[in-house]
Amino acid sequence: MIRIPVEQIIRKIKEKTSYSEEAINDMINKKIKQLSGLITREGAARIVANELGVKLIEKISGKLKIKNILSGMRDVEVVGIVKQNFGVRDFSSSGRSGKVASLIIADETGSIRVVLWNDIADKVSSLKNGDVVKLVGGYVRENQGVKEVHLNSRSKIIINPPGEKVESIDLEYPRKRISELSESDRDVELRATIVQAFEPRFYEVCPVCGKKLVLSEGGFVCETHGHVEPKEAYVINLMVDDGSGTIRLVCFREQVLKVLNKNEEELLIIKDNPEKFDELRRELLGTEIIVQGRVSLNKMFGRLEFIAQNIKIPDYEKEIEKVKKELETTKQDKDIVQDSDFVTKQNKSDEDDSQPDIEEEEI
């Protein structure tokens, strides 16, 4: 089954029409109310898209832009620029062994993780950041709610194919307020201030899949890959506030280093000397950041949390331009609504004028 997240439907409608995200959400909410709540938010969003003439799925296989890749697709072909190459690793699990590799590719519409299994994994050894790759015969799976393109022995990867050019740009993430966030939000952006910082935690992960390991008598064990040599990982929790609410921000690995402005060696000093974090905590509090990522439901505590995928310091000139564009879009939406109201009133007036004639004919 091809799954389309609500936020992706909203983004598609926004791209194909003149409506803002706020206006589209209003339409979806009205549709849910109209149908007495007997429909999911995704179902209501699909109906709104159909009523506006927006086609949600252009193709279900073949060559696609990254933003159009959906979970469940097979025989996918995509071209992208290598942004990060995590290399090849051996794995052994449940009596079977092999190789796995992963990398991040991007085009002008988005980025996605690519996972390569066994013989095809060796192909990434020579890849450099900036190389163009063409993937053929991939299939799409979800890993903790995030889409990935997987390649196996029936797939192909072509490095720097002739005639293929890709433009990779900085992606635009829709900006949301903390009070507006929902569990289904993916690839969204917050601008907020750090108001609390907790000590970083260190733990062991599988070098193949990155999952947390369990310590047994024979050493560290991955539930997927069995006994492995552990890799150290780290996480830090922050509380951020944007004036509309607060939310726990969870940062892993690279984002930990970025938000703390430390390299891995400096961070490991904090592991052995936790008191050194107190000074760093004071520097963090009050810092304004822009964070891109996704919302996750912490089932243990029953609360929403924000998982950081990229953190940066605000560029205030760009922020001013962003506000200007938002104000222009809001004005356009108001003009559209006013025109729509005028047409509705005019049609109602025409109906009122014609009603007596209809009644006379029926009599």
C-alpha positions as CSV (number, residue, x, y, z in Angstrom):
1,M,0.0,0.0,0.0
2,I,1.3,3.5,-0.9
3,R,1.1,5.7,2.2
4,I,1.0,9.5,1.9
5,P,1.6,11.5,5.1
6,V,-0.8,14.3,5.7
7,E,1.9,16.9,5.7
8,Q,3.0,15.7,2.2
9,I,-0.5,16.0,0.9
10,I,-0.7,19.6,2.3
11,R,2.7,20.4,0.7
12,K,1.5,19.0,-2.6
13,I,-1.7,21.1,-2.5
14,K,0.4,24.2,-1.5
15,E,2.7,23.7,-4.5
16,K,-0.1,23.2,-7.0
17,T,-2.5,26.0,-5.8
18,S,-2.3,29.5,-4.4
19,Y,-3.4,28.5,-0.9
20,S,-1.2,28.8,2.2
21,E,-0.7,25.9,4.7
22,E,-3.0,27.6,7.1
23,A,-5.8,27.9,4.5
24,I,-5.4,24.2,3.5
25,N,-5.5,23.1,7.1
26,D,-8.8,25.1,7.5
27,M,-10.3,23.2,4.5
28,I,-9.2,19.8,6.0
29,N,-10.7,20.7,9.4
30,K,-14.0,21.8,7.7
31,K,-14.1,18.6,5.7
32,I,-13.7,16.5,8.9
33,K,-16.5,18.5,10.6
34,Q,-18.7,18.2,7.5
35,L,-18.3,14.4,7.7
36,S,-19.1,14.3,11.4
37,G,-15.6,13.1,12.3
38,L,-16.1,9.8,10.5
39,I,-13.0,10.2,8.5
40,T,-9.3,10.4,9.3
41,R,-7.2,13.5,8.7
42,E,-5.4,11.8,5.9
43,G,-8.7,10.9,4.3
44,A,-10.0,14.5,4.6
45,A,-6.8,15.8,3.1
46,R,-7.1,13.4,0.1
47,I,-10.7,14.6,-0.5
48,V,-9.6,18.3,-0.4
49,A,-6.8,17.6,-2.9
50,N,-9.2,15.8,-5.2
51,E,-11.7,18.7,-5.0
52,L,-8.9,21.2,-5.9
53,G,-7.8,19.0,-8.8
54,V,-4.4,18.2,-7.3
55,K,-3.0,14.8,-8.3
56,L,-1.2,13.3,-5.3
57,I,0.7,10.4,-7.0
58,E,2.2,11.2,-10.3
59,K,3.9,7.8,-10.7
60,I,4.1,4.7,-8.5
61,S,7.4,3.4,-10.0
62,G,10.1,4.4,-12.4
63,K,12.2,7.6,-12.3
64,L,11.1,9.9,-9.5
65,K,12.1,13.1,-7.7
66,I,13.0,12.4,-4.1
67,K,10.0,14.3,-2.7
68,N,7.7,12.0,-4.6
69,I,9.1,8.8,-3.2
70,L,6.5,7.1,-0.9
71,S,6.7,4.1,1.4
72,G,5.7,0.8,-0.3
73,M,6.9,1.8,-3.7
74,R,8.9,-0.8,-5.7
75,D,11.0,-0.7,-8.9
76,V,12.0,2.9,-8.1
77,E,14.5,4.9,-10.1
78,V,16.0,8.0,-8.7
79,V,19.0,10.3,-9.4
80,G,20.8,12.3,-6.7
81,I,24.0,13.8,-5.4
82,V,25.9,12.0,-2.6
83,K,25.7,14.1,0.5
84,Q,27.2,11.6,3.0
85,N,28.7,8.2,2.6
86,F,28.7,6.0,5.7
87,G,30.8,3.3,4.1
88,V,30.5,-0.5,4.0
89,R,30.2,-2.8,7.1
90,D,30.1,-6.5,7.6
91,F,27.3,-8.0,9.6
92,S,26.5,-11.4,11.1
93,S,23.0,-12.3,12.4
94,S,21.0,-15.5,13.0
95,G,23.5,-17.7,11.1
96,R,23.7,-15.4,8.1
97,S,26.3,-12.8,7.2
98,G,26.9,-10.2,4.6
99,K,27.6,-6.6,3.9
100,V,25.6,-3.4,4.2
101,A,26.3,0.2,3.2
102,S,24.3,3.4,3.5
103,L,24.5,6.9,2.2
104,I,22.5,10.1,1.9
105,I,21.6,11.4,-1.5
106,A,19.7,14.6,-2.4
107,D,18.2,16.5,-5.4
108,E,16.5,19.9,-5.6
109,T,13.4,18.5,-3.9
110,G,14.7,16.7,-0.8
111,S,17.1,14.1,0.6
112,I,16.8,10.4,1.5
113,R,18.9,7.6,3.0
114,V,19.9,4.7,0.7
115,V,20.7,1.3,2.1
116,L,22.6,-1.2,0.0
117,W,22.8,-4.9,0.8
118,N,25.6,-7.5,0.1
119,D,27.3,-7.4,-3.3
120,I,26.0,-4.0,-4.4
121,A,27.2,-2.5,-1.1
122,D,30.8,-2.6,-2.4
123,K,29.8,-0.1,-5.0
124,V,29.9,2.8,-2.5
125,S,33.5,2.3,-1.5
126,S,34.7,4.7,-4.2
127,L,31.9,7.3,-3.8
128,K,32.7,10.8,-2.8
129,N,30.5,13.6,-1.6
130,G,29.3,15.5,-4.7
131,D,29.2,12.4,-7.0
132,V,26.0,11.8,-8.9
133,V,24.4,8.4,-8.6
134,K,21.5,6.8,-10.5
135,L,19.6,4.1,-8.5
136,V,17.6,1.6,-10.5
137,G,15.2,-1.1,-9.1
138,G,15.0,0.1,-5.6
139,Y,12.2,-0.5,-3.1
140,V,11.1,1.9,-0.3
141,R,10.8,0.9,3.3
142,E,10.2,2.9,6.5
143,N,12.7,2.8,9.4
144,Q,11.2,4.4,12.6
145,G,8.9,6.4,10.4
146,V,11.5,7.6,8.0
147,K,11.6,6.6,4.3
148,E,14.6,4.7,2.9
149,V,15.4,3.4,-0.6
150,H,16.8,-0.1,-0.3
151,L,18.9,-1.8,-3.1
152,N,19.6,-5.6,-3.4
153,S,21.1,-8.0,-5.9
154,R,18.4,-7.1,-8.4
155,S,19.1,-3.4,-8.2
156,K,21.7,-1.2,-9.9
157,I,23.7,1.8,-8.9
158,I,25.4,3.8,-11.7
159,I,28.1,6.3,-10.6
160,N,28.3,9.7,-12.4
161,P,26.1,8.5,-15.3
162,P,26.6,10.5,-18.6
163,G,23.9,13.1,-19.3
164,E,22.5,13.1,-15.7
165,K,22.7,16.5,-13.9
166,V,21.3,17.2,-10.5
167,E,20.9,20.4,-8.7
168,S,21.0,20.1,-4.9
169,I,19.7,23.1,-2.9
170,D,19.1,23.9,0.7
171,L,15.7,22.5,1.4
172,E,12.8,24.6,2.6
173,Y,11.1,23.2,5.7
174,P,7.7,24.5,6.6
175,R,8.0,26.7,9.8
176,K,5.6,25.8,12.6
177,R,4.9,27.0,16.1
178,I,5.3,24.5,18.9
179,S,1.6,24.8,19.8
180,E,0.8,23.7,16.2
181,L,2.8,20.5,16.2
182,S,1.2,17.1,15.9
183,E,2.5,13.5,16.0
184,S,2.3,13.3,12.2
185,D,4.6,16.2,11.5
186,R,7.7,15.3,9.5
187,D,10.4,17.6,7.9
188,V,9.2,20.7,9.7
189,E,11.2,23.6,11.2
190,L,11.1,25.4,14.6
191,R,12.6,28.7,15.7
192,A,13.0,28.6,19.5
193,T,15.1,29.4,22.5
194,I,16.9,26.9,24.7
195,V,15.5,27.2,28.2
196,Q,16.8,24.0,29.8
197,A,19.7,21.6,29.0
198,F,20.2,18.1,30.5
199,E,23.5,16.3,30.7
200,P,24.4,14.3,27.5
201,R,24.0,10.5,27.8
202,F,26.4,8.0,26.2
203,Y,25.5,4.5,25.0
204,E,26.6,1.7,22.6
205,V,25.1,1.2,19.2
206,C,25.4,-1.4,16.4
207,P,28.0,-0.3,13.8
208,V,25.8,-1.7,11.0
209,C,22.2,-0.5,11.7
210,G,22.8,2.1,14.5
211,K,20.4,0.5,16.9
212,K,21.1,0.5,20.7
213,L,22.9,-2.6,21.9
214,V,22.1,-5.0,24.8
215,L,25.0,-6.1,27.1
216,S,25.1,-9.9,27.6
217,E,27.7,-12.3,29.0
218,G,29.3,-12.7,25.6
219,G,29.5,-9.0,24.9
220,F,27.2,-6.5,23.1
221,V,24.3,-7.9,21.1
222,C,22.2,-6.2,18.4
223,E,18.7,-7.7,18.0
224,T,19.2,-7.7,14.2
225,H,22.9,-8.4,13.7
226,G,23.8,-10.5,16.8
227,H,27.2,-10.0,18.6
228,V,29.0,-6.9,17.3
229,E,31.8,-4.6,18.2
230,P,30.0,-1.6,19.6
231,K,30.2,2.0,18.4
232,E,29.8,4.8,20.9
233,A,26.9,7.2,20.5
234,Y,25.5,10.1,22.5
235,V,22.2,12.1,22.9
236,I,21.3,15.3,24.6
237,N,17.8,16.5,25.7
238,L,17.0,20.2,25.6
239,M,13.8,22.1,26.4
240,V,13.0,24.8,23.9
241,D,10.4,27.6,23.9
242,D,9.0,29.7,21.1
243,G,6.4,31.8,22.9
244,S,3.6,29.5,22.0
245,G,4.7,26.5,24.1
246,T,7.6,24.4,25.1
247,I,8.8,21.0,23.8
248,R,11.6,18.5,24.5
249,L,14.2,18.6,21.8
250,V,16.2,15.4,21.3
251,C,19.5,15.6,19.6
252,F,21.6,12.6,18.5
253,R,25.3,12.3,17.5
254,E,26.1,14.9,14.9
255,Q,23.4,17.3,16.2
256,V,24.8,16.9,19.7
257,L,28.2,18.1,18.5
258,K,26.6,20.9,16.5
259,V,24.5,22.3,19.3
260,L,27.3,22.1,21.9
261,N,29.9,23.4,19.3
262,K,32.3,20.5,20.3
263,N,34.1,17.8,18.5
264,E,33.9,14.1,19.6
265,E,37.1,14.2,21.6
266,E,35.9,17.2,23.6
267,L,32.5,15.6,24.2
268,L,34.1,12.4,25.5
269,I,36.0,14.6,28.1
270,I,32.6,15.6,29.4
271,K,31.6,11.9,29.7
272,D,34.5,11.3,32.1
273,N,34.1,14.7,33.8
274,P,30.3,15.5,34.0
275,E,30.9,18.6,36.2
276,K,32.5,20.2,33.1
277,F,29.0,20.4,31.5
278,D,27.8,23.0,34.1
279,E,29.7,25.8,32.4
280,L,28.5,24.6,28.9
281,R,24.9,24.5,30.2
282,R,25.1,28.2,31.2
283,E,26.3,29.1,27.7
284,L,23.4,27.2,26.1
285,L,20.6,28.7,28.0
286,G,19.0,31.6,26.1
287,T,20.5,30.6,22.8
288,E,18.1,30.9,19.9
289,I,18.3,28.2,17.3
290,I,16.5,27.0,14.2
291,V,15.9,23.3,14.2
292,Q,14.6,21.0,11.4
293,G,13.3,17.6,12.2
294,R,10.2,15.5,13.0
295,V,7.8,15.0,15.9
296,S,7.8,11.8,17.8
297,L,5.3,10.5,20.5
298,N,7.1,9.4,23.7
299,K,4.7,6.7,24.7
300,M,6.2,6.2,28.1
301,F,5.5,9.8,29.2
302,G,2.6,10.4,26.8
303,R,4.2,13.6,25.3
304,L,5.3,14.9,22.0
305,E,9.0,15.4,21.4
306,F,11.0,16.9,18.6
307,I,13.8,14.9,17.0
308,A,16.5,17.1,15.5
309,Q,17.8,16.4,12.0
310,N,19.6,19.7,11.5
311,I,20.4,22.6,13.9
312,K,21.6,26.1,12.9
313,I,21.8,29.7,14.3
314,P,19.2,32.1,12.7
315,D,20.3,34.2,9.8
316,Y,18.3,37.4,10.7
317,E,18.3,38.9,7.2
318,K,16.8,35.6,5.9
319,E,14.3,35.6,8.7
320,I,13.1,39.1,7.8
321,E,12.6,38.0,4.2
322,K,10.7,35.0,5.4
323,V,8.3,37.2,7.4
324,K,7.8,39.5,4.4
325,K,6.8,36.5,2.2
326,E,4.5,35.2,4.8
327,L,2.7,38.6,5.0
328,E,2.4,38.7,1.2
329,T,0.9,35.1,1.2
330,T,-1.5,36.0,4.0
331,K,-2.7,39.1,2.0
332,Q,-3.2,37.0,-1.1
333,D,-5.3,34.4,0.9
334,K,-7.5,37.2,2.3
335,D,-8.1,38.5,-1.3
336,I,-9.0,35.0,-2.5
337,V,-11.4,34.5,0.4
338,Q,-13.0,38.0,-0.2
339,D,-13.5,37.2,-3.9
340,S,-15.0,33.8,-3.0
341,D,-17.4,35.4,-0.5
342,F,-18.5,37.9,-3.1
343,V,-19.2,35.2,-5.7
344,T,-21.1,33.1,-3.1
345,K,-23.2,36.1,-2.1
346,Q,-23.9,36.9,-5.7
347,N,-24.9,33.3,-6.5
348,K,-27.2,33.4,-3.5
349,S,-28.8,36.6,-4.6
350,D,-29.4,35.1,-8.1
351,E,-31.0,32.1,-6.5
352,D,-33.3,34.3,-4.4
353,D,-34.3,36.3,-7.5
354,S,-35.2,33.1,-9.4
355,Q,-36.9,31.3,-6.6
356,P,-40.4,32.8,-7.0
357,D,-40.5,31.9,-10.7
358,I,-39.6,28.3,-9.9
359,E,-42.4,28.1,-7.3
360,E,-44.9,29.5,-9.8
361,E,-44.0,26.9,-12.4
362,E,-44.3,24.1,-9.9
363,I,-47.8,25.4,-8.9
